[in-house]
Amino acid sequence: MTNYTDKEFMYITETVMRILDTWNLTTQQMVLVIGLPTQTKKRQLDKYRSLKAFPKDDLIIKRLSHIVGISDALRTSFPRNENMSEKWLKTQHRRFDNETPLSVILEQGVDGLCKVRSELDCTFAWDTSVQI
């Protein structure tokens, strides 16, 4: 696990919550994307916006990295319209067998996050495909 200070991890938590808010996800979708326990309530998510950091779990940290990477790639792809991020995530794509990128993420978890990130970020896809 990467060793973040409490302050750094709180910043990451707040950043990811802002990203998920701009994607206009439901509470349940946010819980699934982050990998929190399924019984997590909206009021618990609200605390992650400014009061409390996510659990320092290796799998959650991996998910957070992919979420930030996807957000950055969407920002680069659509620099003049931040609303396109939500639209792109919720539009069917042939490369995902006519599923939405969001549904791929929700159904496949970390693997889905990785697939969506690979589709958006050729440098990430390159790094994952290079064999040494």
TIFI-635747 format. One record per residue: residue in three letters; x, z, y of N, C-alpha, C in turn. Coordinates in steps of 0.001 Angstrom, whole numbers, plus 500000, padded with zeros to 6 digits. Atoms other than C-alpha are relative to their C-alpha. Layout:
// TIFI-635747
alaXZYXZYXZY ...
END
This chain:
// TIFI-635747
met500844500000498819500000500000500000500888500000501243 thr499282500026498736501202499207503506499775501334500704 asn500095498707499338501925502365505444499721499823501487 tyr500399500059498604499990502180508689499892501418500529 thr500276498704499378499926505063511123498482500115500143 asp501442499801499807496505506586511681499497499196501194 lys500387500740498793496409504999515148499919498489499707 glu500006501426500357497299501531513781498799499661499119 phe501097500283500920494728501774511014498647500121500706 met501227499900499209492048502871513480499811498724500807 tyr500071501255499248492866499808515606499548498848499090 ile500389501032500964492573497562512525498517500141499652 thr501401499744500325489245499187511634499087499506501119 glu500815500421498867487831498650515122499999498481500152 thr499891501456499896489091495050515162499133499318498954 val500799500605501077487503494223511809498511500188500267 met501418499798499689484202495757512883499540499051501101 arg500356500974498955484232493603516041499853498601499408 ile500071501314500647484922490530513894498685499870499247 leu501221500065500798482067491324511519498758499993500880 asp501117500041499051479770491960514480499825498593500576 thr500122501363499453480581488516515927499492499031498937 trp500530500837501077479776487027512517498520500286499757 asn501418499651500073476354488697512875499552500294498563 leu500328499642501379476352490189509374499053501199499973 thr500841498831500205473781492639508076500886501159499548 thr499262498823500469474836496164507163500468499788498569 gln499642500186501404474777495315503455501091498937499838 gln498962501029500062476839492158504013501345500568500442 met498752499388499547479443494137505981500599500885498913 val499552499100501063479643496722503213500650499207498870 leu499464500818501092480205494010500596501303499306500402 val498802500711499546482757492072502666501198500952500071 ile498914499029499871484818495197503390500369500614498656 gly499754499380501304484444496529499851499731501494499994 leu500389498588499957482900499868500772498977500288498900 pro501025499667500991480624501743498351498638499429500415 thr501260500684499693477253499972498111498966500900500672 gln500957499091499375475383503091499251500355500334501454 thr499602499766498613477171503027502652498855499608500932 lys501117500203499064474574503318505422500492499479501349 lys499691500527498680474427501740508874500665501051500883 arg499427498950499150475188505055510573501465500270499638 gln498603499845500403478395505295508524500840498845500547 leu499289501152499428479386501771509596500196500180501502 asp499887499795498554478691502718513219501208500877500345 lys498843499119499755481381505427512968501313499218499933 tyr498776500800500108483944502767511993500271499189501267 arg499802500766498773483433501079515366500893500723501004 ser499169499296499016485216503840517282500420501411499613 leu499728498599500308485355507208515524500834500237498755 lys499444499742501328486687506802512015500609498716499426 ala499346501157500626489086504501510151499450499792498588 phe500375500300501381488268502750506883500860500827499046 pro499148499339501005489519504425503698501271499176499784 lys498728500705500235493201503574503111500138499694498517 asp500027500447501382492572501829499825500664498624499941 asp499270501275500088494815498934498681499075498791500029 leu500912501135500063491869496654497917499288499789501339 ile500630500128498684490156497391501235501004499419500987 ile498968500530499101493430496730503076500200498500499759 lys499879501429500327493732493384501262498827499219500596 arg501187500649499428490167492503502286500108499905501525 leu499874499994498543490848493495505897500976498927500466 ser499020501036499675493890491219505957499368498609499950 his500676501302500112491784488284504768498967499811501111 ile501004500099498935489004489039507273500671499638501317 val499269500301498758491499489052510164500560498578499944 gly499469501354500149493121485866508809498923498934500161 ile501124500941499857489751484096508531499571499927501459 ser500402499969498593488804485204512038500990499236500873 asp498974500688499224492101483961513453499928498488499784 ala500100501432500299491734480602511696498744499386500638 leu501217500502499355488156480228512962500184499899501510 arg499727500028498556489294481064516492500859498783500350 thr499148501165499776491970478375516213499224498702499807 ser500791501208500280489524475850514751498960499728501081 phe501058500134498994486873476511517401500357500820501249 pro499497499175498895488779477733520476499044500124501196 arg500860499995498815486032476952522978498606500553499741 asn501344499521500308483014478344521149500067501036498882 glu499892498943501014483196481702519387498753500096499128 asn501216499996500821479614481244518142500128499094498776 met499797500902501137480899478523515821500495500746498762 ser499534499225501157482509481183513608498834500385499112 glu501190499619500774479127482529512557499346498770499388 lys500642501222500508477701479026512221500782499427498815 trp499189500554501079480618477826510076499852500833498732 leu500107499119501167480394480858507787498650499896499305 lys501360500006500546476654480362507290499457498593499740 thr500374501387500267476643476575506770500548499573498638 gln499556500480501317476816474987503319501141498997500169 his498850500893499976480071473169502573500225499416498613 arg499771500667501289480847470648499871501191500596499255 arg498822499425500666484209472302499176499701501331499317 phe500438498768500661482309475414498133498768499715499146 asp501136500417500831479874473503495885498675500182500732 asn501179499913499138477356473385498734499475501420500194 glu500304498611499659477387477148499085500563500263501393 thr499419499618498708478067478852502397501284500794499748 pro498807499162500156481497480409502900499642501485499890 leu500412498601500074479724483725503468499508500358498604 ser500490499684501348477958483520500102501149500022498992 val498818499979500866481294482723498420500702501356500129 ile499364498696499761482763485849500013499182501115499359 leu500862498933500512479778488010499087499957500028498472 glu500102500078501461479635486791495490501336500210499293 gln498711499983500697483366486601494720500984501042500538 gly499148498933499506484806489475496753501333499516500546 val498658500334499511488556489293497345500335498541499691 asp499738501404500339488795485963495513499263499064500953 gly500765500811499056486070484567497770500621500012501386 leu499303499911498712487830485836500889501240499112499993 cys498785500803500132491018484185499662499664498503500016 lys500413501413500015489209480870498967499617499519501389 val500437500389498659487602480806502392501198499946500945 arg498805500004499153490856481723504103500876498796499701 ser499194501164500392492691479022502147499424498709500557 glu500655501195499458490151476446503289500260499859501496 leu499835500027498548490620477381506935501450499965500467 asp498625499778499553494326478196507091500975499347499029 cys499112500729500905496671475633505582501321500742499782 thr498747499266500204499690477896506141499810501105498969 phe500283498984501018498051480650504080499905499334498637 ala500139500716501271497103478141501370501365499528499501 trp498671500441500373500643476781501405500793501154499402 asp499261498825500465502140480252501021499547500441498609 thr500510499552501293499880481003498046500246498977498897 ser499815501030501030500612477699496299501478499704499689 val498582500253500207504403477628496615500516500834498825 gln499422499310501159506125478496493353501524499985500118 ile498534499924499909509727479690493431500564500278498624 
END
